[in-house]
Amino acid sequence: MRRIATISILLGTFLNFSCRQQHFEAKPRTPPPEQTETRPLPANSSPKLALLVAGTTEQIGKTTGYDPSYQSIDYPNGDVSIETGVCSDVIVRAFRKAGIDLQKDIHEDMKENFSAYPTRWGLSKPDANIDHRRVPNLATYFTREGKSLITSGSSDNFLPGDVVTWDLGMGVDHVGMVVNVWYKPSKRYLIVHNIGGGARMEDVLFSWKITGHYRYFQ
């Protein structure tokens, strides 16, 4: 029983520090409409790219909280309440809108290739309740799928639908998605993410050290 309790504490602790800044504004800092411009996606892009981006932006106003606790969820297509979640849930929900269940895909890949994934949590087998909600696992899966891109360079390299991971400091991981809303003052696309106050759209691409850049759909 002591071992089970210890694992539960570790799981909860990791979720708590995987996506959240220690200090954040509860009120979303979405730029005023006059400073933004919604741009069309390329005419030759995959229809799923449009679904992915729409599945990201539609979370704003629906996901208004942040809950890092470990929870048992359905499988496949499991989710915590839409009103809450962590940074990785923004990505998982967006991909489901595009017909991709990252919970199922990551779980199946981990069952066959467990040693290819990070082992920092001391687990000996996959857990479909949480594996897809961990930023390092998302990054590992996208890399294994051949979706990784360069993390350096100008903002021109980061396009709508791209998944970006960051190190917030002291090894705290975070993830968000580039959307097709152009921010005029900085001349780059905005990011939708949940860093503690719900899903929000902000100009934060270069706010932290970028550790991963992934493009699933062209």
Secondary structure, DSSP 8 states (H G I E B T S, - for coil): -HHHHHHHHHHHHHHHHHS--SS--SS-----GGGEEE----TTS-HHHHHHHHHHHTTTTT------------SSS----TT---HHHHHHHHHHHTT--HHHHHHHHHHH-GGGS--TT--SS--TTTGGGSHHHHHHHHHHTT-B--S-S-GGG--TT-EEEEE-STT-EEEEEEEEEEETTTTEEEEEEESSSSEEEES-TTSSEEEEEE----
